[in-house]
């Protein structure tokens, strides 16, 4: 069910929510958190769909704050807020409140959502598109325990990833890190098997528009304390992470994804294995991040220590070239 509330206020939206619960039996009991999605008009549906899917694992209230694109040069709009309440089959296991703010009404996003937050429940803020310069200092970031960004959605993904080094605050995370979960698990499983020999060199390859490639290299450099070389690949099949090569005295361990969703694992003295290694969907990434509401300390270490260290090593290596 979808209820439209044109030119409305937060107070009217709250009253409408109460009326919907009383008349239709839709209740907010059992909601574990409030998810705030900050999007631009016309681009919010994909994020809402991912939130609806994730709500089956994490029942929540979803507040979507949709504003005009900053590059929009159209005539100024009169200040107003149009709202949409979605419950039942249109909202998964959540209740979705879509706020479309025009003109000056969009200048104070915190006041628009504060009255709609679930009482005594954690708040997670998610920017599926362009994120604030410092998410924790933004109006929505200040009221959230967790803040989710997506470097791959920025105009320059690699530059956005490196900017996270300086903008990071405990509670921040990025989908570039979440997309590494399956790769990290597989690599950790390989190194947890005998022979327990140290890794002496690492090579990582992936698409240039994949900040996860760089972040994986930073994680490996931090965890293994070795020099890591990473390169960007091109071509029609060049999406996401392409390969990881680990060098040990016993030989080379290779994990390569040359075809979508399937990776080939090659180890010395063992048969070649084909493993399922899918690219994670938006729904998978969101569900994963909502499983924890405390700061991700490992991500914080990788983004603030591992990535700058990786950059320094690469710079020194380039300076040493003839």
N, C-alpha and C positions, 0 to 999 in steps of 0.2 A: 504494500500500500504506500502511495506517495501523496503527501499533503502539501500543497503549495501555499506559501504565505508571502505574497508580494508586499513590498514596502512595509516591512514589519520592524519589530524591536525584539531585544532579547527577552524582555518580560512576556511578550505575546507568544514567543516561541516556547518558553517554559510552560505557559498555561496550555498551549496546544499539546505539548508532550503529556501533561497530566490528563488532559481530556482523552487523548488517544489510548492511554493505558486504561482509563476507566471504562471507555466504551468498547474497546477492542480486545482488552485483556492482555495487551502487550506490556510487559513489565521490564524494569531495569534491574531487578534483583539478580545477583550473581555476576554482574559486570565487574571485571577485575581491574579495568583501567580506562582512561580516556585517551584516545588517539586523536591528535590534532594534525590534519593534513593541510599544509599551506601550498596552494597551487594557483595557477592562472586560469582564467576562464577559457573553457573549451578543451582543457587538458586534464581535467580532474577525474574523468570516468575510469581510466585505467587504474589509477590509484585507489579509487573507491572499490572497484572490482577485486583488487588484491586485498584490501582491508576486509571486505565481506568474506572472502575465502579464509583469511587468517582468523576471522572472528569465530569460526567453528572450533578452533583450538583455544582462542583467547577471547571469550565473550567481552565485549567492550562497547563503549559509546564512541562513535566516530564523528568528529566535528571537522567539516571541510570548509576552510576559509579560502574562497576563490576571489581573486582580485584581477583587475585589468593588467595586461602586460605593460611593463615599464616603458617599452618602446612604442606603445600605442600612441599615435599622434592625433587621434580623433578628438573631436570637441569634448570639453570637460562635461562630465555627467553631473546632474544634480545629486547631492548626497542621499543615498538610500541603501537599504539592505533588503534583498529578496531572499527568502528562505525556503527550504524544501526539507520536509521530514520524511524519511524512508524507514519503514518497519516491515516486518514479516518477510515475505519472499524477496523483496527488493533490498534487503539489508542483511542477508545471511543470519548469523546469530548475534547481530549487533543492532543498534539503532543509529541511523546515519542522519546527521543534520548538516545540510549544505547551506552555507552562507555566501551569497554573492554580493560583495560590497562595492559600491560605486562612489566615485568622487571622494569627498572628504571623509565619508563613512569608513573608508579603508585605511585612514591614517592612524587609527588606534586599534590594532588587531587584538591587543590584550583585553580591552574592555568588551569587545564583541564576544569573546569566547568564555570569559571568566564566569559569567552567570550560568553557563551551560555545562560546566565541569561536574563530573560526578563527585559528591562529597567524600572526603577521606579516601580517595582512590589515586594511584599514581597517574602522572600525566606524561605522555610520550609525544614529542613533536617530530613530524616527518616532512621534509622538503623533497618531493619526488623530482622536482625540476631544479631551477637555479636556487641556490641556498644563500643565506646571508653571509656577509664577510666573516663575522664571528657568530656562529649560531647561538652560543650560550649567552651572548650579550643582546640578542634580538628580543623584541617584545614577547614573542611566543617561546623562545628558548629560555627566558628567565623563569617561566612558570612550569617548565618541564624537568622531570628527573632524567629522562633520556632524550637525546636529540639525534635524529637520523638524517644523514645527507647521502647524496649519490654523486661521487666525483665523475662517473661516466656520463651523467646527464648535463654536465657543465660544458660551455663552449669549448674549453681546452681542458680535457680530462687530466692530462699529466700535470699541467700547471695547477689545477684545482687540488690534486692530490698533494703536491708539495706545499701548497698554501695551508693545508690541514696541520702541518708541523707547528706553525705559529698560532693558529686559531684554536688548537685543541684545548678542551677543558674536560675534566672527569665527567663522564656521562655522555660524551660525544661518541658517535660511531658512524661508519660509512659503509654503504653496500659494496664498495670495492673490497672491503675486508670480509664481509659476509659471504661473498661469492668464492672465497678461498677455502671455505670450510671443508669441502670434499677433497680438495687437493692437499690441504694440510693433514687431514686424517689419513689419506693414503700414503703420503710420504713418511709420516710418523710411524705407520704400521710397518713399512719396509725397513726403516732403520731400527725398528725394535726387534728385528730378527737377526740371528747369527749369520755371518760372523760380525761381532761388534767392533768393527774397525772405524777409525775416525774418517770423516769426509775431508778431503784435502782441497777440493775445488768444486764449484757449482756453476752451471750455466742455465739460465732461464730465458725462454723466448715466448713472445706473445704479440698480439696486435698493438699497434701504436695508440689506438683509442681505448685500450684496456688498462686502466690504472691498477687493476688487480695484478697484472704482470709485474709491475714495479713493486707493489706492496708484498708480493710473494718473495721476490728477491730480497727485500729488506728483512722479512721475517726469517728467511733462511740464513742471511748474514748474521742476524742477531742471535739466533739459536745455535748455529753451528760454529760461529766465530771463525769463519773462513772468508776468503775473497769470493765474491759472487759477480759473475759477468751476466748481463742481461741485454737482450737485443730485441728490436721490434721487427715483426715480419709483415709482409704485404701479400696481397693475393685474394682471390674470391673466397677462399676458405679460412682466411686469417681473421678469426674472431675470438676474443678472449685469450686465455692462456693456451699456448701451443705445446710447450715441452719443458721438462726439467731434467737435467743430467747431473748426477752426483758421482764424483770421482773418488774412489777409494783404492787402496793398494791392491785389493783383490780384483779390481776391474771397475767397469762403468755401469751404473744403474740409470736406466732411462725410463721416463714416463712421458709418453708422447700421445697427443690427441690430434691425429691427422684427419679424422672424420668426426662429424658432430656426435656428441654423447658417448663416444667410445674411445678409451685410451689403451695404449699398448705398453705393458710393463716388461722390461727386459732386465734380467739380473744375471750375473756370472754364475754358471753352473746350474741354472734353473730354466725350465721351459718358459717360452714367451707366453704371457697371459693377456687376454683382452678383458678390460674392466669397464663397467658402466660408469661413466664420469660425465654426467649431464651438466649443461650450463643451467644455473639455478634461476628459476623464474622470480618475478617480483614478489609473488605470493610466498614462495619459499624463503626468500631473504627477509621479508617482513615478519613472518612467523618465527623465524630463527631469532631475530633481534628482540621480539616481544617475550621470549622465554626468560630473559633476564632483565631486571630493572635496576641492577646495581652497575656501577661503572665497569667497563671491560678493561681491566688493567693491562692485559697482554696487548690489546690493540693500542692502548696509550703508549706502551713502551715501544712498539714497532713504529708508530707514527712520529713519536718525538725523539727516539734514539736510533732505531734501526734505519729509518729513511735518511736522516741527515748523514749517518755514518756511511751508508751506501753511496750517497752523492759525493762525499769526500773521497772515497776510494776511487770512484769513477773519474773524478777530476784529477787526482794524482796520477792515475793510469794514463789519462789523455795527455797530461803535461810531459810524461816520460816518453811519449812516442816521438820518433825522429821527424 
